[in-house]
């Protein structure tokens, strides 16, 4: 079976033969559990799992990103965070 692949970065069209399973290769299975749905992206920092008084330290290069993530967590869940510069980067504490 042929399929057409459009490469938008190069603005080209490529025809490739795909190994698409034929209907006789497909197996019907029963009692396979459905995994829980994933909502949103996987979080990079464990801000939601932090308890009051706990902290994490990130490199300076990630400081703006973790501050933005903390602000989003505050808006979504009502948690409070504070950040301070350290020798290695930035440390963020959950305060409420």
N, C-alpha and C positions, 0 to 999 in steps of 0.2 A: 504494500500500500504506500502511495506517495503522499507526502504532505509538503506544503509550501511554508518556508520559514522566512519571515521578513526581518532583516536586521536594520532597525531604525537608526542605529548609530552610523552605519556605513551607507544607508539608503540603498541596500541591495536586496534582491530576492534570490533565495537559494532553494532548489528542489532537493530534498533528501529522502532516501528510502528509510522509513521508520519500521522498527520491529514492534509492530502493534500486534498483540496476541489475537489469534483467530478465535472465533466463538467456541470452538471445540477445546481450546486450551484453558478456558475459564472454568474455575470450580465454584460451585455453590456451597457455602459453608453456613452452618447453624451454630448458635450459642457463642458467637464472638462478641465480647463486651464492647460497647460503644465508649470510647474515651470521653472524658469531660470536655466541654467546649473551651477553647482558648479565647479569652476576650482581651483584645489589645495586644500589645507587644510584651515580651518578657522584660521585666525591669532589670536594669543594669546594676542598680544599687539596692540593698535590702531596706529601704526606708520604711516601707509598710510593716515589715517584721520587727522593727526596732521598738524597744520599750523605753519609757522615760528614763533618762540618765545614760543611755547607751550612745556610743558614737562610732563613727567610721572615719578613716583617713584616706584621702584620694590625692593623686598627684596634682600639681599645679595646673598641668595642661587640661585636666578634666574639671577644674574648679567651677567654671561657668555652667557646665552641663549638670553637675550635681546640685548646684544652687537652683537651677531651673527645675530639676526633678523635685527638690524639696519644696519649692513654691507650688508646683502642681499637686504634690501630695497634701500640702496644707489646704489648698483650695478644694480638693476632692474629699479628703477624710477628716479635716479639721486638726491634724497634727501640727505641732509647732517645732521649728528647728532653729538653731543658731549655728553660724559658721565662724571659724577663726583660722587665720593663717598659721602654719607651722613650718618647721624647717624643711619637711619633705613635700609640703603642698598645703592642703586644706583639711581641717577636721570639722565634721558636722555632728552636732549633738541633737537628740530629740529632747525637747524641754517640756512638752505637754502633749 
